[in-house]
Amino acid sequence: MVSEIRYNLHLGYLKNNFFMKIKSICCIGAGYVGGPTMAVIALKCPHINVIVVDNNSEKINAWNGSLEKLPVYEPGLKNIIKKVRGRNLFFSNDVDNSIKKSEIIFMAVNTPTKKQGSGAGMAADLTYVEACARKIAEVSTSDKIIVEKSTLPVRTAEKIKEILSENSSGLKFEIISNPEFLAEGTAIEDLFKSDRVLIGGDQTDSGKAAVDLIVDIYKNWIPENKILKTNVWSSELSKLASNAMLAQRISSINSLSALCEKTGADIDEVSLAVGMDSRIGKEFLKASVGFGGSCFKKDILNLVYLSKYYGLDDVARYWNQVIKINNFQKSRFSKKVIDELNGTIRNKKITILGWAFKKNTNDSRESAAIEIADTFLNEGANISVYDPMVREKTIKEDMKELWINSGDSHDQIVSKSKQINIYNNAELAVNGSYCVCIITEWDEFRDYDWENLIKMMKKPSIIMDGRNIINKTLISKYTKKFYSIGK
Ligand SMILES: NC(=O)c1ccc[n+]([C@@H]2O[C@H](COP(=O)([O-])OP(=O)(O)OC[C@H]3O[C@@H](n4cnc5c(N)ncnc54)[C@H](O)[C@@H]3O)[C@@H](O)[C@H]2O)c1
């Protein structure tokens, strides 16, 4: 049954509570969060029009274009878009009008780490969030509920509220924190069956009413006992805390993988034994070449910055160590490759299998592959890359961004660009290679005909499994030089 969503906001100038149907939601930001979350809301709430806007018109065109070339790759997403696009889900460049005609505005814009100014390298850059708030204030002609979907530092809602109230003429805005917990690669599954949905609002009558309205949306498919109502600050901090604790588990197991390599213990056996303790649990205990993705590093840095800001230096140092171990793991992996190739990789072809930061996504932000490739390039190697989903253009942009940020000269950039070749199949990427590094855990890598691939490589053929996905017994038949993490 289509539930009537009650618009029961007790806002300043209104004398009475009133009921009204929510007809339209606008989401600013058509990225990895905005696209999939709004597709699921549109699917589960056919009575609501959902408009996703972005100031990147190329992205909007792609969302409106071929289902095979959507800007976000997620299992299951294409089928939902097919059902709801043009029905009650729309992608548009018309930011102003879409905001104007919607009662609820979700902000799902990027919140990267600041690159310059105070807090550079740590604090969240709120430029895009602030731009959204200013835009909403500028174009709105009616009261609205603003939902923070982006991951934000604690007390951002306060700043958004200030911008809105100082830049609009007498309109009322309720700010709700509703952080997104989806994981790329399983986003649709996560959105369908969220462990919890967190909705934080002001503890005022109008704040509580606004929270209830957002609850009403989620209630269309999420059981009520999984919807958690909190105050705004708890909601904002819970998102940072969740990501920090997930990343901490990965760094914990990765730190132990180094110890396993020295002692003869096997990290997969250790993970299994540790994870069977019900107080610990088995998730996020898989050793790897290090975590990537747009969130973990940035959110921990944000937590470190917040802790420092509030004078909690020991807390800041504690969380910063999670990032240090992640860097240690990536550089340990690159060093191992160089050592195995007798300390010199100049002019040697090294293959990187997998560029995405994890399987089942085309997102490569902060992927371990980027830094590992750069280390090899700096040593003069020739890199060949294959990833089933990440486009050549993205791989080139990832490298260019790193080079520019590291202050490489124009000549260095030109020279390093020539050392990278990107292929659309694994055989071409592996042919003639000295070493194959598996960086992403794509299922297809596990299922390759490794006998054939190894035949195509230089001898001795080195395989470095940065994800522990390859069967050691099988591959040992074809090469003696097989290495995995923590074994
Ligand atoms: N990617 C994830 O797995 C994930 C999961 C949970 C939470 N988050 C958080 O959600 C937020 C969004 O992440 P994402 O991965 O979707 O980012 P993204 O970069 O994929 O998408 C953000 C989009 O916002 C658009 N944008 C920025 N400013 C705009 C403006 N003023 N007007 C219109 N469009 C604008 C950008 O063009 C971009 O397309 C971040 O805060 C992130 O930390 C991300």
The ligand as an SDF file (V2000), in Angstrom:
LIG
                    3D

 44 48  0  0  0  0  0  0  0  0999 V2000
   30.9810    6.1730   -2.1770 N   0  0  0  0  0  0  0  0  0  0  0  0
   30.6080    5.5270   -1.0870 C   0  0  0  0  0  0  0  0  0  0  0  0
   30.7340    4.3040   -0.9830 O   0  0  0  0  0  0  0  0  0  0  0  0
   30.0020    6.2720    0.0690 C   0  0  0  0  0  0  0  0  0  0  0  0
   29.3230    5.5530    1.0560 C   0  0  0  0  0  0  0  0  0  0  0  0
   28.7550    6.2500    2.1050 C   0  0  0  0  0  0  0  0  0  0  0  0
   28.8740    7.6250    2.1740 C   0  0  0  0  0  0  0  0  0  0  0  0
   29.5650    8.3040    1.2070 N   0  0  0  0  0  0  0  0  0  0  0  0
   29.6340    9.7630    1.3080 C   0  0  0  0  0  0  0  0  0  0  0  0
   28.6520   10.3030    0.4220 O   0  0  0  0  0  0  0  0  0  0  0  0
   29.1320   11.5250   -0.1660 C   0  0  0  0  0  0  0  0  0  0  0  0
   29.1010   11.3940   -1.6790 C   0  0  0  0  0  0  0  0  0  0  0  0
   29.9940   10.3640   -2.0560 O   0  0  0  0  0  0  0  0  0  0  0  0
   30.0300    9.8070   -3.5490 P   0  0  0  0  0  0  0  0  0  0  0  0
   30.9590    8.6540   -3.5230 O   0  0  0  0  0  0  0  0  0  0  0  0
   28.6500    9.6320   -4.0510 O   0  0  0  0  0  0  0  0  0  0  0  0
   30.7000   11.0500   -4.3070 O   0  0  0  0  0  0  0  0  0  0  0  0
   30.7590   11.2760   -5.8760 P   0  0  0  0  0  0  0  0  0  0  0  0
   31.9660   12.0940   -6.1100 O   0  0  0  0  0  0  0  0  0  0  0  0
   30.6050    9.9760   -6.5820 O   0  0  0  0  0  0  0  0  0  0  0  0
   29.4580   12.1430   -6.1890 O   0  0  0  0  0  0  0  0  0  0  0  0
   29.2700   13.4420   -5.7540 C   0  0  0  0  0  0  0  0  0  0  0  0
   28.6000   14.2280   -6.8650 C   0  0  0  0  0  0  0  0  0  0  0  0
   28.2090   15.4980   -6.3660 O   0  0  0  0  0  0  0  0  0  0  0  0
   28.3030   16.4290   -7.4500 C   0  0  0  0  0  0  0  0  0  0  0  0
   28.3340   17.7830   -6.9050 N   0  0  0  0  0  0  0  0  0  0  0  0
   29.2650   18.3380   -6.0920 C   0  0  0  0  0  0  0  0  0  0  0  0
   28.9190   19.5900   -5.7800 N   0  0  0  0  0  0  0  0  0  0  0  0
   27.7470   19.8440   -6.4060 C   0  0  0  0  0  0  0  0  0  0  0  0
   26.8830   20.9620   -6.4440 C   0  0  0  0  0  0  0  0  0  0  0  0
   27.1650   22.0580   -5.7570 N   0  0  0  0  0  0  0  0  0  0  0  0
   25.7770   20.8860   -7.1950 N   0  0  0  0  0  0  0  0  0  0  0  0
   25.4720   19.7610   -7.8780 C   0  0  0  0  0  0  0  0  0  0  0  0
   26.2440   18.6540   -7.8590 N   0  0  0  0  0  0  0  0  0  0  0  0
   27.3660   18.6990   -7.1270 C   0  0  0  0  0  0  0  0  0  0  0  0
   29.5700   16.0180   -8.1410 C   0  0  0  0  0  0  0  0  0  0  0  0
   29.6080   16.5010   -9.4830 O   0  0  0  0  0  0  0  0  0  0  0  0
   29.4850   14.5000   -8.0650 C   0  0  0  0  0  0  0  0  0  0  0  0
   28.9020   13.9400   -9.2290 O   0  0  0  0  0  0  0  0  0  0  0  0
   30.5210   11.7470    0.4220 C   0  0  0  0  0  0  0  0  0  0  0  0
   30.4060   12.5730    1.5360 O   0  0  0  0  0  0  0  0  0  0  0  0
   30.9480   10.3550    0.8580 C   0  0  0  0  0  0  0  0  0  0  0  0
   31.8660   10.3860    1.9200 O   0  0  0  0  0  0  0  0  0  0  0  0
   30.1100    7.6480    0.1490 C   0  0  0  0  0  0  0  0  0  0  0  0
  1  2  1  0
  2  3  2  0
  2  4  1  0
  4  5  1  0
  4 44  2  0
  5  6  2  0
  6  7  1  0
  7  8  2  0
  8  9  1  0
  8 44  1  0
  9 10  1  0
  9 42  1  0
 10 11  1  0
 11 12  1  0
 11 40  1  0
 12 13  1  0
 13 14  1  0
 14 15  2  0
 14 16  1  0
 14 17  1  0
 17 18  1  0
 18 19  2  0
 18 20  1  0
 18 21  1  0
 21 22  1  0
 22 23  1  0
 23 24  1  0
 23 38  1  0
 24 25  1  0
 25 26  1  0
 25 36  1  0
 26 27  1  0
 26 35  1  0
 27 28  2  0
 28 29  1  0
 29 30  1  0
 29 35  2  0
 30 31  1  0
 30 32  2  0
 32 33  1  0
 33 34  2  0
 34 35  1  0
 36 37  1  0
 36 38  1  0
 38 39  1  0
 40 41  1  0
 40 42  1  0
 42 43  1  0
M  CHG  2   8   1  16  -1
M  END
$$$$
